[in-house]
Amino acid sequence: MRSRPLLLCLALAVCLLAQQSLFERGVQAFSQGDFRQAENLLRQAAEKEPRSFEIRFLLGATLVQLEKTDEAIRQLQEAHDLDPRHPDALKLLAAQHMTRRNFASAVALLQPALSTPLADEEVYLLLIESLQTLGDTNGSFALSRKAAELFPASPQVNCWMGFQLQFSGRYDEAKTYLNKALRIAPDYPATYYLLADILLKEQSFKEAVPYFRKAIAAKPDDVDARIGLGQALAGLEQLAEALKELRQAAEMAPEEARVHFQLSRLYYRLGDEKRAEEEAELSVKLRPPQPLIVEVPSALRGGP
């Protein structure tokens, strides 16, 4: 039998819990990582107070954690409509549109913010990526230049400058920005990948390998870096090591057409024509019907 003091404490705890609002209990569940309970509580709270920005925003953030992207977008749009000047609601909503590859919607949200106090570094980075992915390379590059003036100590902005300069073949200029990013933040994975990619394009395979390895060490799930490392090793005639890296990339991203294309080329070099043809067919099958003009490296993406 429970002691009387313990029963009194339990009764008091129940009373205090009952006095908490649904929103407060939702906040508590969210802070504890219990996102399913938070969703349940916050949905009830939203029914009672449909015009509450705080409830809509936290519900949207909860749904992001649960990877319910479409519903998160709806709730975050409600929150943004209720308070268009709230920076976190704007950026989280834009990021969810980017997750759904609705880059035009992200641009429509973010571009008007450039002329407001909301225009911080993150807004610039999200917009730069969205424009680039949509194929507006000129607009993205111009915005990157402006961001480089506003945020010169940002490794992300310097990496974007390096990426866009190397994309237009201006490798030496790109390296200047990337080396600056490396000095600012030696632990930022995108810098290593982008430097390695330039060296790969210059066919400096030996120099590229350690940069690719550092990119992978900093971000082990970076399939782009593993593909690049495989290419660099193949360029050094280290075909067995190259095959190992590309097979690992294929295990990590079996739906990635580029991995199977590189495997096909490598198997031909190894004299295994049957496997080469299988990988080539798989590469064609997995190739997107409308490939992006510019594929932004995964290490550089701020969105998904």
Beta strands, then each sheet from edge to edge (+ up, - down):
end
